Amino acid sequence: SGLLTDRKTGPEAFTEYQREYGDIFLFWIGPHKCPVFCLPEHAQAIFSDRHTFDQSPLFLPNLDLLCPNGIIILSGSKWKRHVRVMLSVFKRAKIVNYFETILHCTDQFIDKHLDDNRIYTDLTLGCQSLVMNIIAFIAFDHDLEAEIDSSCALALQDFVYYAGQFMMTAWLPRWLVRLYLTLNWKYQHARRILCELSKQIVEQEQNKQNETESQRPKNLIASLVSSINEQANDEQISSGLTQAEIFDEVLMAITAGTETTAKVLSWFIFYMSKYPRVQQRIRQELKEHEILMGDNAHSSLLSIETLDSLVYCDCVTKEVLRLAPVAGITARRALRDTVVDGVPIHRGQDVYVALYNMNKDPRYWHHGDPTEFIPERFLFEDKNHHPYAMVTFGGGHRACLGQDLAQFELKLMIVRLMQRGVSFEDTPENIGGCKQQVTCAPKHLVVRVRIDHD
C-alpha cells in the first residue's frame, strides 16, 4: 500500500484502492481483515446503528499505549461514563463564550509570528502553536503563550509524530511496541513534558475550586476536576472519573484538539495560496459587511451575529473541511453479526469507512470538479448534498465530540486572518503533497505572507 514506507498516506492509498477494486474492498492491517466501505449510503448504515457498531481500536491503532483513558479510543460503558462528564462543555452555547478568546489568540499569532513580505516554511508548526494556545485557554483557562514557543510545542510535535508512527505498526506484537516506547528517550521526554503540563493544569483548577465557590462559566477542566472520584467505575455511568483518567483526558484534549484543527488551518493557507480569487472574494464579503480592518487592529468590529452572516466564509470553511485530507478514514467494530450492502460482518470484526473518498466522489458532488477547491459549490448544486457525503468528523454517536468547536474556531480564525489583511501567496517550492502523522498535513507548505494595513 505504501503506508509503511511513507510513499502514500491513508487517504491516498484508499482512493487508489477504490479506483482499482470498487466501492467495497478488503484491507489487511496486520492480522486484521477489514472491509472498507466508500459510499455515503455505507456510512449512513454504519454510523446510524449505534447498537451494532461502536468505536474500533483500529481507528487509531496503538494509541491506547500512549493515552489509555482518552475518550477517542474508549467504547462501551467506559466511553459513556467519560462522555457524560465532557459533553456539555462542547455545546455551541458554551463555545460562543470564547469568541473573544479565539480572536485574541489569533491577533497574538499575527502580531508576533507573521511579517509582511516574508516567505515561511514552517507555518504548519505555527498553526499548531496558535491552536494549542486557543485550546489551552478555552478548555483549561491556561495561558500557554510563554511555553508555546519552547518545550510544549516541541513536545506536542514529537508526541504526535510517534503517535502517527505507532498507528502504522498495528501489525507488530504489542510487547514489541511497548518495549520500543519504553526505550525511546525522545518519546518519553515529550510525554513527560505533556504529563507535567496536564498535572499543572489540573492542580491549577483544583486550587481555584478550593479557593472560591463563586459560579463561573464551566470549561472542560472545571467539569473534569468537579467529577474526580477515585471509586469511579463503569457500572455506575454517573460515578465520575479518576485522577488518572482526568490526566489522560487533558492530554488527549491538548493533542486531539490541536492536531486536527491546526492541520485544517494549514490546508486553508495552502489552498489560499493556490486560489487567490478566493482570498479576494472573502475580503469582498468582509468589505460588504464593513468589517475589514486597517491599522486599528484590535477594534471590536466583529460579532458573533456578523460571523454567522458571512455566507461565503462559511462556504470556504466547509470546502477546506471537504477537500483537505486531514482525517481520511475511520473505523468501527461490530457488536453483533450484521450485513452492510450485501457484505456479511461478524461480531467483533472491524470495518473502515473511507471518509475522504466520499468527500470527493463525483457521483455525489456535482458543481465543477470535486477534486478542485471551489467554495461556491455550497451555494449551488452541492448545497443540499447527501448528508453522509461529507462527514469529516465522523457520524453517529461516535462523531467527534469537539466538531462544533473545531468548525467555529476554524471559521473565526479564517475571518480574523483575512480581516487583518493577511494574505498568502504561492511560491515555486509550495508544491503541497501529503504528510501522514495522526492526521495529514501539507508536505511542502512554503508561502509568502503579505499584510495589507490599508
RAPEWO-V527729 format. One record per backbone hydrogen bond with DSSP energy under -1.0 kcal/mol. CO is the residue of the C=O (numbers start at 1). NH is the residue of the N-H. Records with the same first field share a line. If there is no record, write none. Layout:
BEGIN
CO: NH / NH
END
This chain:
BEGIN
2: 7 / 8
9: 13
10: 14
11: 15
12: 16
13: 17
14: 18
15: 19
16: 20
17: 21
18: 22
23: 38
25: 36
27: 34
29: 32
32: 29
34: 27
35: 352
36: 25
37: 354
39: 43
40: 44
41: 45
42: 46
43: 47
44: 48
49: 52 / 53
52: 335
54: 333
56: 59
60: 63
62: 65
63: 67
67: 70
70: 73
75: 79
76: 80
77: 81
78: 82
79: 83
80: 84
82: 86
83: 87
87: 90
88: 91
91: 94 / 95
92: 96
94: 97
95: 98
96: 99
98: 102
99: 103
100: 104
101: 105
102: 106
103: 107
104: 108
105: 109
106: 110
107: 111
108: 112
109: 113
110: 114
118: 449
120: 447
122: 126
123: 127
124: 128
125: 129
126: 130
127: 131
128: 132
129: 133
130: 134
131: 135
132: 136
133: 137
134: 138
135: 139
136: 140 / 142
137: 141
139: 221
144: 148
147: 150
150: 154
151: 155
152: 156
153: 157
154: 158
155: 159
156: 160
157: 161
158: 162
159: 163
160: 164
161: 165
162: 166
163: 167
166: 169
169: 172
173: 177
174: 178
175: 179
176: 180
177: 181
178: 182
179: 183
180: 184
183: 185
184: 188
185: 189
186: 190
187: 191
188: 192
189: 193
190: 194
191: 195
192: 196
193: 197
194: 198
195: 199
196: 200
197: 201
198: 202
199: 203
200: 204
201: 205
202: 206
203: 207
204: 208
205: 209
206: 210
207: 211
208: 212
219: 223
220: 224
221: 225
222: 226
225: 228
227: 241
229: 232
233: 236
236: 239
241: 229
242: 246
243: 247
244: 248
245: 249
246: 250
247: 251
248: 252
249: 253
250: 254
251: 255
252: 256
253: 257
254: 258
255: 259
256: 260
258: 262
259: 263
260: 264
261: 265
262: 266
263: 267
264: 268
265: 269
266: 270
267: 271
268: 272
269: 273
270: 274
271: 275
275: 278 / 279
276: 280
277: 281
278: 282
279: 283
280: 284
281: 285
282: 286
283: 287
284: 288
285: 289
286: 291
287: 290
295: 297
296: 299
299: 301
303: 307
304: 308
305: 309
307: 310
309: 311
310: 314
311: 315
312: 316
313: 317
314: 318
315: 319
316: 320
317: 321
318: 322
319: 323
320: 324
324: 326
326: 440
328: 356
330: 353
331: 56
332: 351
333: 54
334: 348
338: 345
340: 343
343: 340
345: 338
346: 349
349: 334
351: 332
352: 37
353: 330 / 355
354: 358
355: 359
358: 361
361: 364 / 365
366: 368
369: 372
372: 374
374: 377
375: 378
376: 379
380: 383
382: 385
386: 389
391: 394
393: 400
396: 399
400: 403
402: 406
403: 407
404: 408
405: 409
406: 410
407: 411
408: 412
409: 413
410: 414
411: 415
412: 416
413: 417
414: 418
415: 419
416: 420
417: 422
418: 421
419: 293
421: 452
423: 450
425: 448
427: 430
429: 431
432: 444
433: 443
435: 441
439: 437
441: 435
444: 432
447: 120
448: 425
449: 117
450: 423
END
